[in-house]
Amino acid sequence: MKKTWALLSGVLLMAILVLAGCGSNDSKKSESSGNKDGKDTFAVGMEAGYPPFNWTQSDDSNGAVAIQGNAEYAGGYDVQIAKKIADGLGKKLVIVKTEWDGLVPALTSGKIDAIIAGMSPTEERKQTIDFSDIYYKSNLVLVVKKGSKFEGATSIADFKGAKVTAQLNTFHYSVIDQIEGVKKETAMDNFPAMRVALESGKIDAYVSEKPEAVSATAANDHFAMVEFADGKGFKTSQEDTAIAVGVQKNSDLTSKINEILKGISDADREKIMDDAIKNQPAAK
């Protein structure tokens, strides 16, 4: 009986030691991960439909990243910036494809950690979420059909009577009101839809940022980009034409992301954008 008890005691002691060793290893593993929040991923929301900032493609060429729960991949300027931020945070990048209107709700609900989707840090959005420092800045232009009477426009006043639209729930749509006598068409969900509308003649022009317009004209030789000299174009604020990373209110990610962004030179940002315009699927 004593031998049996001694044997059982020995077995129990061995089990305790094994369990303690496992706990120690897990603890060390957790500490070595470097992620104080316990997460090893950085989930980023984007439309994956706004080239050259972000788009969807079928493979991982040119640095594209797999889209969560999808057989496709996301590429573009925003993806490359997101990769640099994820690397700086020491986390694995996860792309969560999300409709434009769903990006802020996805962030505030915790479904994603950040929005990197060509989003401007407007005062209205700042009431709900916080933003990083600016990672890109661009001017507003109009995309028109090549050969149309609007191709040679030098001022937004030249678009009087034109059928013009922009993306839904963006400041792009609100600036159309600055064109006297314009025919403001219903806002559209995304840029691919606007390109189709322009090609078909449903609209005469759509408002865009220069990188997207360059992308559109590279993808379709029937399109032309109309730029304006100072004082002849749309009146905008810096926050309107700037692009920043959206994060939750009072998130400690803000300062970390800002430090990482400081390490990306202007030359690097320009090269990333040039590559994005060149590599977008529609431009091939």
Contacts in CASP RR format, 6 or more apart in sequence:
PFRMAT RR
TARGET T0000
AUTHOR 0000-0000-0000
METHOD contacts of the structure
MODEL  1
MKKTWALLSGVLLMAILVLAGCGSNDSKKSESSGNKDGKDTFAVGMEAGY
PPFNWTQSDDSNGAVAIQGNAEYAGGYDVQIAKKIADGLGKKLVIVKTEW
DGLVPALTSGKIDAIIAGMSPTEERKQTIDFSDIYYKSNLVLVVKKGSKF
EGATSIADFKGAKVTAQLNTFHYSVIDQIEGVKKETAMDNFPAMRVALES
GKIDAYVSEKPEAVSATAANDHFAMVEFADGKGFKTSQEDTAIAVGVQKN
SDLTSKINEILKGISDADREKIMDDAIKNQPAAK
30 38 0 8 1.000
33 40 0 8 1.000
34 90 0 8 1.000
35 90 0 8 1.000
35 91 0 8 1.000
39 91 0 8 1.000
40 91 0 8 1.000
40 92 0 8 1.000
41 91 0 8 1.000
41 92 0 8 1.000
41 93 0 8 1.000
41 94 0 8 1.000
41 113 0 8 1.000
42 82 0 8 1.000
42 85 0 8 1.000
42 86 0 8 1.000
42 89 0 8 1.000
42 91 0 8 1.000
42 92 0 8 1.000
42 93 0 8 1.000
42 94 0 8 1.000
42 113 0 8 1.000
42 114 0 8 1.000
43 68 0 8 1.000
43 94 0 8 1.000
43 96 0 8 1.000
43 111 0 8 1.000
43 112 0 8 1.000
43 113 0 8 1.000
43 114 0 8 1.000
44 82 0 8 1.000
44 86 0 8 1.000
44 93 0 8 1.000
44 94 0 8 1.000
44 95 0 8 1.000
44 96 0 8 1.000
44 112 0 8 1.000
44 113 0 8 1.000
44 114 0 8 1.000
44 115 0 8 1.000
44 116 0 8 1.000
45 95 0 8 1.000
45 96 0 8 1.000
45 97 0 8 1.000
45 98 0 8 1.000
45 103 0 8 1.000
45 106 0 8 1.000
45 107 0 8 1.000
45 112 0 8 1.000
45 114 0 8 1.000
45 115 0 8 1.000
45 116 0 8 1.000
45 117 0 8 1.000
46 53 0 8 1.000
46 54 0 8 1.000
46 74 0 8 1.000
46 78 0 8 1.000
46 79 0 8 1.000
46 82 0 8 1.000
46 95 0 8 1.000
46 96 0 8 1.000
46 97 0 8 1.000
46 98 0 8 1.000
46 103 0 8 1.000
46 115 0 8 1.000
46 116 0 8 1.000
46 117 0 8 1.000
46 118 0 8 1.000
47 54 0 8 1.000
47 97 0 8 1.000
47 98 0 8 1.000
47 99 0 8 1.000
47 100 0 8 1.000
47 103 0 8 1.000
47 117 0 8 1.000
47 190 0 8 1.000
48 54 0 8 1.000
48 55 0 8 1.000
48 56 0 8 1.000
48 67 0 8 1.000
48 72 0 8 1.000
48 74 0 8 1.000
48 75 0 8 1.000
48 95 0 8 1.000
48 97 0 8 1.000
49 55 0 8 1.000
49 56 0 8 1.000
49 190 0 8 1.000
49 191 0 8 1.000
49 192 0 8 1.000
50 117 0 8 1.000
50 118 0 8 1.000
50 190 0 8 1.000
50 191 0 8 1.000
50 212 0 8 1.000
51 76 0 8 1.000
51 191 0 8 1.000
51 212 0 8 1.000
51 215 0 8 1.000
51 219 0 8 1.000
51 276 0 8 1.000
51 280 0 8 1.000
51 281 0 8 1.000
51 282 0 8 1.000
51 283 0 8 1.000
52 76 0 8 1.000
52 77 0 8 1.000
52 211 0 8 1.000
52 212 0 8 1.000
52 214 0 8 1.000
52 215 0 8 1.000
52 273 0 8 1.000
52 276 0 8 1.000
52 277 0 8 1.000
52 280 0 8 1.000
53 76 0 8 1.000
53 77 0 8 1.000
53 78 0 8 1.000
53 117 0 8 1.000
53 118 0 8 1.000
53 211 0 8 1.000
53 212 0 8 1.000
53 243 0 8 1.000
53 276 0 8 1.000
54 74 0 8 1.000
54 75 0 8 1.000
54 76 0 8 1.000
54 77 0 8 1.000
54 78 0 8 1.000
54 79 0 8 1.000
54 117 0 8 1.000
54 118 0 8 1.000
55 74 0 8 1.000
55 75 0 8 1.000
55 76 0 8 1.000
55 280 0 8 1.000
55 281 0 8 1.000
55 282 0 8 1.000
56 67 0 8 1.000
56 72 0 8 1.000
56 73 0 8 1.000
56 74 0 8 1.000
56 75 0 8 1.000
56 97 0 8 1.000
57 64 0 8 1.000
57 72 0 8 1.000
57 73 0 8 1.000
57 74 0 8 1.000
57 75 0 8 1.000
57 281 0 8 1.000
58 72 0 8 1.000
58 73 0 8 1.000
59 73 0 8 1.000
60 66 0 8 1.000
60 73 0 8 1.000
61 279 0 8 1.000
62 75 0 8 1.000
62 275 0 8 1.000
62 279 0 8 1.000
63 75 0 8 1.000
63 79 0 8 1.000
63 80 0 8 1.000
63 83 0 8 1.000
64 73 0 8 1.000
64 74 0 8 1.000
64 75 0 8 1.000
64 76 0 8 1.000
64 79 0 8 1.000
65 73 0 8 1.000
65 74 0 8 1.000
65 75 0 8 1.000
65 79 0 8 1.000
65 82 0 8 1.000
65 83 0 8 1.000
65 93 0 8 1.000
65 95 0 8 1.000
66 72 0 8 1.000
66 73 0 8 1.000
66 74 0 8 1.000
66 95 0 8 1.000
67 73 0 8 1.000
67 74 0 8 1.000
67 95 0 8 1.000
67 96 0 8 1.000
67 97 0 8 1.000
68 94 0 8 1.000
68 95 0 8 1.000
68 96 0 8 1.000
68 97 0 8 1.000
70 97 0 8 1.000
74 95 0 8 1.000
74 97 0 8 1.000
75 276 0 8 1.000
75 279 0 8 1.000
76 276 0 8 1.000
76 279 0 8 1.000
76 280 0 8 1.000
77 136 0 8 1.000
77 211 0 8 1.000
77 272 0 8 1.000
77 273 0 8 1.000
77 276 0 8 1.000
78 116 0 8 1.000
78 117 0 8 1.000
78 118 0 8 1.000
79 95 0 8 1.000
79 116 0 8 1.000
80 272 0 8 1.000
80 275 0 8 1.000
80 276 0 8 1.000
81 116 0 8 1.000
81 135 0 8 1.000
81 245 0 8 1.000
81 264 0 8 1.000
81 272 0 8 1.000
82 93 0 8 1.000
82 95 0 8 1.000
82 114 0 8 1.000
82 116 0 8 1.000
83 93 0 8 1.000
84 260 0 8 1.000
84 264 0 8 1.000
85 114 0 8 1.000
85 116 0 8 1.000
85 245 0 8 1.000
85 257 0 8 1.000
85 260 0 8 1.000
85 261 0 8 1.000
86 92 0 8 1.000
86 93 0 8 1.000
88 260 0 8 1.000
89 253 0 8 1.000
89 256 0 8 1.000
89 257 0 8 1.000
89 260 0 8 1.000
96 106 0 8 1.000
96 111 0 8 1.000
96 112 0 8 1.000
98 106 0 8 1.000
98 112 0 8 1.000
99 189 0 8 1.000
100 117 0 8 1.000
100 167 0 8 1.000
100 168 0 8 1.000
100 169 0 8 1.000
100 170 0 8 1.000
100 189 0 8 1.000
100 190 0 8 1.000
101 168 0 8 1.000
101 169 0 8 1.000
103 112 0 8 1.000
103 115 0 8 1.000
103 117 0 8 1.000
103 119 0 8 1.000
104 115 0 8 1.000
104 125 0 8 1.000
104 128 0 8 1.000
104 129 0 8 1.000
106 112 0 8 1.000
106 115 0 8 1.000
107 113 0 8 1.000
107 114 0 8 1.000
107 115 0 8 1.000
107 129 0 8 1.000
107 246 0 8 1.000
107 247 0 8 1.000
107 248 0 8 1.000
108 128 0 8 1.000
108 129 0 8 1.000
108 248 0 8 1.000
110 248 0 8 1.000
113 247 0 8 1.000
113 253 0 8 1.000
114 245 0 8 1.000
114 246 0 8 1.000
114 247 0 8 1.000
114 253 0 8 1.000
114 257 0 8 1.000
115 129 0 8 1.000
115 245 0 8 1.000
115 246 0 8 1.000
115 247 0 8 1.000
116 245 0 8 1.000
116 246 0 8 1.000
118 136 0 8 1.000
118 243 0 8 1.000
119 125 0 8 1.000
119 243 0 8 1.000
119 244 0 8 1.000
119 246 0 8 1.000
120 170 0 8 1.000
120 171 0 8 1.000
120 239 0 8 1.000
120 240 0 8 1.000
120 241 0 8 1.000
120 242 0 8 1.000
120 243 0 8 1.000
120 244 0 8 1.000
121 131 0 8 1.000
121 134 0 8 1.000
121 239 0 8 1.000
121 242 0 8 1.000
121 244 0 8 1.000
121 246 0 8 1.000
122 171 0 8 1.000
122 239 0 8 1.000
122 240 0 8 1.000
123 239 0 8 1.000
125 131 0 8 1.000
128 249 0 8 1.000
129 246 0 8 1.000
129 247 0 8 1.000
129 248 0 8 1.000
129 249 0 8 1.000
130 246 0 8 1.000
130 247 0 8 1.000
130 248 0 8 1.000
130 249 0 8 1.000
130 250 0 8 1.000
130 251 0 8 1.000
130 254 0 8 1.000
131 244 0 8 1.000
131 245 0 8 1.000
131 246 0 8 1.000
131 247 0 8 1.000
131 254 0 8 1.000
132 244 0 8 1.000
132 245 0 8 1.000
132 246 0 8 1.000
132 247 0 8 1.000
132 254 0 8 1.000
132 257 0 8 1.000
132 258 0 8 1.000
132 261 0 8 1.000
133 244 0 8 1.000
133 258 0 8 1.000
133 261 0 8 1.000
133 262 0 8 1.000
134 242 0 8 1.000
134 243 0 8 1.000
134 244 0 8 1.000
135 243 0 8 1.000
135 244 0 8 1.000
135 245 0 8 1.000
135 261 0 8 1.000
135 264 0 8 1.000
135 269 0 8 1.000
136 211 0 8 1.000
136 242 0 8 1.000
136 243 0 8 1.000
136 269 0 8 1.000
136 273 0 8 1.000
137 238 0 8 1.000
137 241 0 8 1.000
137 242 0 8 1.000
137 243 0 8 1.000
138 209 0 8 1.000
138 210 0 8 1.000
138 211 0 8 1.000
138 241 0 8 1.000
138 243 0 8 1.000
139 209 0 8 1.000
139 210 0 8 1.000
139 227 0 8 1.000
139 241 0 8 1.000
140 172 0 8 1.000
140 175 0 8 1.000
140 207 0 8 1.000
140 208 0 8 1.000
140 209 0 8 1.000
140 210 0 8 1.000
140 233 0 8 1.000
140 234 0 8 1.000
140 236 0 8 1.000
140 241 0 8 1.000
141 207 0 8 1.000
141 208 0 8 1.000
141 209 0 8 1.000
141 210 0 8 1.000
141 213 0 8 1.000
141 225 0 8 1.000
141 226 0 8 1.000
141 227 0 8 1.000
141 228 0 8 1.000
142 150 0 8 1.000
142 153 0 8 1.000
142 156 0 8 1.000
142 159 0 8 1.000
142 164 0 8 1.000
142 205 0 8 1.000
142 206 0 8 1.000
142 207 0 8 1.000
142 208 0 8 1.000
142 213 0 8 1.000
142 225 0 8 1.000
142 226 0 8 1.000
143 194 0 8 1.000
143 195 0 8 1.000
143 198 0 8 1.000
143 205 0 8 1.000
143 206 0 8 1.000
143 208 0 8 1.000
143 212 0 8 1.000
143 213 0 8 1.000
143 216 0 8 1.000
143 217 0 8 1.000
143 223 0 8 1.000
143 224 0 8 1.000
143 225 0 8 1.000
143 226 0 8 1.000
144 150 0 8 1.000
144 151 0 8 1.000
144 153 0 8 1.000
144 198 0 8 1.000
144 204 0 8 1.000
144 205 0 8 1.000
144 223 0 8 1.000
144 224 0 8 1.000
144 225 0 8 1.000
144 226 0 8 1.000
145 151 0 8 1.000
145 198 0 8 1.000
145 199 0 8 1.000
145 201 0 8 1.000
145 204 0 8 1.000
145 222 0 8 1.000
145 223 0 8 1.000
145 224 0 8 1.000
146 221 0 8 1.000
146 222 0 8 1.000
146 223 0 8 1.000
146 224 0 8 1.000
147 224 0 8 1.000
148 204 0 8 1.000
148 224 0 8 1.000
150 158 0 8 1.000
150 159 0 8 1.000
150 162 0 8 1.000
150 204 0 8 1.000
150 205 0 8 1.000
150 226 0 8 1.000
151 224 0 8 1.000
151 226 0 8 1.000
152 158 0 8 1.000
152 226 0 8 1.000
153 159 0 8 1.000
153 226 0 8 1.000
154 228 0 8 1.000
154 229 0 8 1.000
154 232 0 8 1.000
155 228 0 8 1.000
155 232 0 8 1.000
155 233 0 8 1.000
156 178 0 8 1.000
156 179 0 8 1.000
156 228 0 8 1.000
156 232 0 8 1.000
156 233 0 8 1.000
156 234 0 8 1.000
157 179 0 8 1.000
157 180 0 8 1.000
159 179 0 8 1.000
159 182 0 8 1.000
159 204 0 8 1.000
159 205 0 8 1.000
160 179 0 8 1.000
160 180 0 8 1.000
160 181 0 8 1.000
160 182 0 8 1.000
161 181 0 8 1.000
161 182 0 8 1.000
161 183 0 8 1.000
162 179 0 8 1.000
162 182 0 8 1.000
162 183 0 8 1.000
162 204 0 8 1.000
162 205 0 8 1.000
163 183 0 8 1.000
163 185 0 8 1.000
163 202 0 8 1.000
163 203 0 8 1.000
163 204 0 8 1.000
163 205 0 8 1.000
164 176 0 8 1.000
164 179 0 8 1.000
164 182 0 8 1.000
164 183 0 8 1.000
164 184 0 8 1.000
164 185 0 8 1.000
164 203 0 8 1.000
164 204 0 8 1.000
164 205 0 8 1.000
164 206 0 8 1.000
164 207 0 8 1.000
165 173 0 8 1.000
165 176 0 8 1.000
165 184 0 8 1.000
165 185 0 8 1.000
165 186 0 8 1.000
165 187 0 8 1.000
165 188 0 8 1.000
165 194 0 8 1.000
165 197 0 8 1.000
165 203 0 8 1.000
165 206 0 8 1.000
165 207 0 8 1.000
166 172 0 8 1.000
166 173 0 8 1.000
166 175 0 8 1.000
166 176 0 8 1.000
166 187 0 8 1.000
166 188 0 8 1.000
166 194 0 8 1.000
166 206 0 8 1.000
166 207 0 8 1.000
166 208 0 8 1.000
167 173 0 8 1.000
167 187 0 8 1.000
167 188 0 8 1.000
167 189 0 8 1.000
167 190 0 8 1.000
167 191 0 8 1.000
167 194 0 8 1.000
168 187 0 8 1.000
168 188 0 8 1.000
168 189 0 8 1.000
169 187 0 8 1.000
171 236 0 8 1.000
171 240 0 8 1.000
172 207 0 8 1.000
172 208 0 8 1.000
172 209 0 8 1.000
173 187 0 8 1.000
173 207 0 8 1.000
175 207 0 8 1.000
175 234 0 8 1.000
175 235 0 8 1.000
175 236 0 8 1.000
176 182 0 8 1.000
176 184 0 8 1.000
176 207 0 8 1.000
177 184 0 8 1.000
178 234 0 8 1.000
178 235 0 8 1.000
185 202 0 8 1.000
185 203 0 8 1.000
188 194 0 8 1.000
188 197 0 8 1.000
188 206 0 8 1.000
191 206 0 8 1.000
191 208 0 8 1.000
191 212 0 8 1.000
191 216 0 8 1.000
194 203 0 8 1.000
194 206 0 8 1.000
195 216 0 8 1.000
195 219 0 8 1.000
195 220 0 8 1.000
195 223 0 8 1.000
197 203 0 8 1.000
197 206 0 8 1.000
198 204 0 8 1.000
198 205 0 8 1.000
198 206 0 8 1.000
198 223 0 8 1.000
199 220 0 8 1.000
199 222 0 8 1.000
199 223 0 8 1.000
205 226 0 8 1.000
207 234 0 8 1.000
208 216 0 8 1.000
209 241 0 8 1.000
210 225 0 8 1.000
210 227 0 8 1.000
211 273 0 8 1.000
211 276 0 8 1.000
211 277 0 8 1.000
213 225 0 8 1.000
214 225 0 8 1.000
214 277 0 8 1.000
215 277 0 8 1.000
215 280 0 8 1.000
215 282 0 8 1.000
215 283 0 8 1.000
216 223 0 8 1.000
216 225 0 8 1.000
217 223 0 8 1.000
217 224 0 8 1.000
217 225 0 8 1.000
218 277 0 8 1.000
218 280 0 8 1.000
218 282 0 8 1.000
218 283 0 8 1.000
219 280 0 8 1.000
219 282 0 8 1.000
219 283 0 8 1.000
220 282 0 8 1.000
228 234 0 8 1.000
245 257 0 8 1.000
245 261 0 8 1.000
247 253 0 8 1.000
247 254 0 8 1.000
247 257 0 8 1.000
277 283 0 8 1.000
END
